[in-house]
Amino acid sequence: MSRATMSLTAALSGFVVALAVSVVQAQDGWGVTYTATDICAIKGSTVNIRCTYTYPSNVRVQETFWFTKGTNTDPVDLKTQSEYSGRVQYQCEDKTCTLTIRDLRETDSAQYKFRFITNQPGGDLTGSPGVTLTVTGLQVKASESVSCRVQPCTWSKLKCHSSCSLTNQPDYIWYMNGQRKTKFDLSGYFYSKDSYSCALKGREDFPSPLVCEFTSMT
């Protein structure tokens, strides 16, 4: 069996960004194909990582699974890991398999690989190098910040920030002193006695850390 360098494919949902790469064809009918090498997702969202796989027509697939731990030849099925309990799902049919991870945690950041095992002796294959998932939280940042001359305050322009450059335009919820603000001016005077945080609309259970004082983003 010839095991070619694998290409990368991913299907995404939630607040997610993927970086696409070119396709490398497998040889001799064996292969695993993804469409992203790197995925950045917001804490609390859902990600779907999809791959397609090929094998000769005289071979029957007996097992399919995803993993982050172990080696390519001795992997640990993701579903057996307690930290993923109740949050992962496999949907595999017609030589396509999708891994869904819900309620993403920052500890889910890892390299995910797909493996299938067939009825042929030695007929198993892991798609390498895999898909690197980075899960990040939100932060309150200031694009401009000037200290007040008299009072303990700062004039700033605030932004709900993450290391993911999201392609969609998410809606953010803002909080001051733990209270949700229906109207919130993102530029103005902010006092150090007050605290501010933000969250994605629909994922208010994953707010950013509280911030009282601001410095400009670098």
C-alpha positions in Angstrom: 0.0 0.0 0.0 1.4 3.4 -0.9 0.6 6.1 1.7 0.9 9.5 0.1 1.2 12.8 1.9 -2.4 13.8 2.9 -4.2 17.0 2.0 -6.5 18.8 4.3 -10.3 19.6 4.3 -12.7 20.9 7.1 -16.4 21.9 7.3 -17.1 24.5 10.0 -19.9 25.9 12.0 -20.1 28.5 14.8 -17.5 31.2 15.2 -14.7 29.6 13.3 -12.0 30.5 10.8 -10.1 28.0 8.6 -7.0 28.3 6.5 -7.2 26.3 3.3 -4.3 24.5 1.5 -3.7 22.9 -1.9 -4.7 19.3 -2.5 -2.1 16.5 -2.7 -3.5 13.4 -4.4 -3.1 10.0 -2.7 -1.8 7.0 -4.5 -2.9 3.4 -5.2 -6.5 4.2 -4.0 -5.6 4.9 -0.4 -5.9 8.4 1.0 -7.4 10.8 3.5 -8.3 14.4 2.5 -9.0 17.4 4.6 -9.4 21.1 3.5 -7.8 23.1 6.3 -4.5 22.9 8.1 -5.5 25.4 10.9 -8.8 26.2 12.5 -9.4 29.0 15.0 -12.6 28.8 17.0 -14.2 30.8 19.8 -14.6 29.2 23.2 -18.2 27.9 23.6 -18.8 27.5 19.9 -19.2 24.3 17.8 -16.7 23.1 15.2 -17.2 20.5 12.5 -14.0 19.0 11.0 -14.6 16.9 7.9 -12.5 14.6 5.8 -13.0 12.2 2.9 -11.1 9.0 2.6 -10.5 6.4 -0.2 -9.5 2.8 -0.3 -9.5 0.0 -2.9 -12.9 -1.5 -3.9 -12.0 -5.0 -2.6 -11.5 -3.6 1.0 -14.1 -3.2 3.7 -13.8 -0.5 6.4 -14.3 -1.9 9.9 -13.6 1.1 12.1 -13.3 4.9 11.8 -12.4 7.4 14.5 -10.6 10.7 15.3 -7.8 11.2 17.8 -5.4 13.7 19.3 -3.4 11.4 21.7 -1.2 8.5 21.0 0.7 7.7 17.8 -0.4 7.2 14.2 -0.2 3.5 14.7 -1.4 3.4 18.3 -3.9 6.2 18.7 -6.5 6.9 21.5 -10.0 7.3 20.2 -11.4 10.7 21.1 -14.7 9.2 22.3 -12.8 7.3 25.0 -11.3 10.5 26.6 -13.3 11.8 29.6 -12.7 15.4 28.8 -14.7 15.1 25.5 -17.6 13.1 27.1 -20.9 14.2 25.7 -19.4 16.8 23.5 -18.1 14.9 20.4 -19.9 13.1 17.6 -18.8 11.2 14.5 -20.9 11.2 11.4 -19.4 8.8 8.9 -20.9 7.6 5.6 -20.1 7.4 1.9 -16.4 7.8 2.6 -16.9 11.1 4.4 -16.5 11.5 8.1 -17.2 14.6 10.2 -16.0 15.2 13.7 -18.3 17.6 15.7 -17.1 19.1 18.9 -19.6 21.2 20.9 -19.1 23.7 23.7 -15.4 24.2 22.8 -12.9 24.7 25.6 -9.5 26.2 25.3 -8.1 22.9 26.4 -9.5 21.4 23.1 -6.7 23.1 21.2 -4.8 20.3 19.6 -4.0 18.5 16.3 -6.8 16.3 15.2 -6.3 13.3 12.9 -8.7 10.8 11.3 -7.9 7.1 11.1 -9.7 4.2 9.4 -9.1 0.4 9.8 -10.0 -2.2 7.2 -10.3 -6.0 7.0 -7.1 -6.2 5.1 -3.9 -7.1 7.1 -2.0 -3.8 7.5 -4.9 -2.0 5.8 -5.2 1.0 8.1 -4.4 4.6 7.5 -4.0 7.9 9.4 -4.4 11.2 7.7 -1.3 13.2 8.5 -0.3 15.9 9.5 -3.9 16.5 10.6 -5.9 19.6 11.5 -4.7 22.0 14.1 -7.5 23.5 16.2 -6.9 26.6 18.3 -9.7 27.6 20.7 -9.5 31.1 22.1 -11.6 33.2 24.4 -12.6 36.9 24.2 -10.9 39.9 25.6 -11.9 43.6 26.0 -9.2 45.6 24.2 -8.8 49.3 23.5 -7.8 50.5 20.0 -7.1 54.0 21.5 -6.5 54.9 25.1 -5.7 58.3 26.7 -5.5 58.8 30.5 -7.7 61.5 32.0 -5.8 64.5 33.5 -7.8 64.8 36.7 -10.1 61.8 37.4 -9.0 58.1 37.5 -10.3 57.4 34.1 -9.4 56.6 30.5 -10.8 57.8 27.2 -10.8 54.8 25.0 -12.4 53.0 22.0 -13.3 49.5 23.2 -13.4 46.3 21.1 -14.4 42.7 21.9 -11.3 41.0 20.6 -10.1 37.4 19.9 -7.1 36.0 18.2 -9.5 34.6 15.5 -10.1 36.9 12.5 -13.7 35.9 12.0 -15.1 36.1 8.5 -18.6 36.7 9.7 -19.6 39.7 11.7 -20.6 38.4 15.2 -22.9 40.3 17.6 -21.4 41.1 21.0 -23.1 41.6 24.3 -21.5 44.1 26.7 -21.6 44.2 30.5 -20.7 46.9 33.0 -20.2 45.8 36.6 -21.7 42.5 35.7 -24.9 44.0 34.4 -25.9 43.6 30.7 -26.1 46.8 28.8 -28.8 47.1 26.1 -27.0 50.3 24.9 -23.3 50.7 25.3 -21.1 53.4 23.8 -17.8 51.8 22.8 -16.0 55.1 22.8 -15.9 57.5 25.7 -14.6 57.9 29.3 -14.2 54.7 31.3 -13.6 54.8 35.0 -11.3 52.4 36.9 -14.0 51.8 39.6 -16.1 50.1 36.9 -15.5 46.8 35.3 -16.3 45.8 31.7 -16.7 42.5 29.8 -18.1 41.2 26.5 -19.6 38.0 25.2 -20.8 36.6 21.9 -24.6 36.9 21.5 -26.0 33.5 22.1 -23.0 32.4 24.1 -23.4 34.7 27.1 -22.2 31.9 29.4 -18.6 32.5 28.0 -17.9 36.2 28.7 -14.4 37.7 28.5 -12.5 38.4 31.7 -13.4 41.6 33.5 -11.3 44.7 32.7 -11.2 48.0 34.7 -8.3 49.9 33.1 -7.3 50.0 29.4 -4.2 50.4 27.4 -4.0 50.6 23.6 -3.8 47.4 21.5 -0.4 46.8 20.0 
